[in-house]
Amino acid sequence: MTPQQQLEAHERLRRRLPPAQPISKAGCALPLVLAGLVMFFLFLSPRTCVMHLATEDQLALDAVNKCEVAREHLGNDIKPAWAGCTNGKSSCSDFRNGSSSWRFPVSGSKARAQLRFSATKRKGKWKLSSVVLQLDEDHMIDAMECRLIEIPD
């Protein structure tokens, strides 16, 4: 086949094929963003989604729910709130020892508050060091001692 014939054959083939369409990156963005959000809420942020509560989180919530003063201010069945910021850290030197310090929103039938707690893990058992409910700028509840604390100005 001569070069001229090759060029003509290529031109005939090109006319038969539909024109190439560029891949739209914008079309892929929305599904990727949605998939990322689903992954974040399902797997990376269990404390916010309340899908799983670590042992130390549950100990702190149990201490709050046992406190009569906390129930008077927040209402019954105090549990993690569905909206709000969670932050903190947990660290383990091995499976039997570690520490945890977290803050997350909780709500009851009457009101909301920020729950802050610290705990240490020794020989596989968690022990709370502090559990505090921040009601507002002027009031907090020490759930371990079950008492209301007024914060001076």
Number of C-alpha atoms within 10 A of each C-alpha: 7 7 8 9 10 11 12 12 12 11 11 11 10 11 9 8 8 7 8 6 6 6 8 8 8 8 9 10 11 11 11 11 11 11 11 12 13 12 12 13 15 15 13 12 14 14 23 21 17 15 11 14 15 10 10 23 25 14 18 24 21 15 19 27 20 15 18 15 18 26 18 12 17 22 17 17 14 22 19 24 19 13 12 11 12 15 12 12 10 13 12 12 9 9 10 12 15 18 18 19 20 19 21 21 22 21 20 20 13 12 15 21 23 21 26 21 23 21 21 19 19 13 10 12 12 19 15 19 13 15 25 26 25 19 19 12 10 11 13 20 23 20 25 16 13 17 15 17 15 12 10 7 5
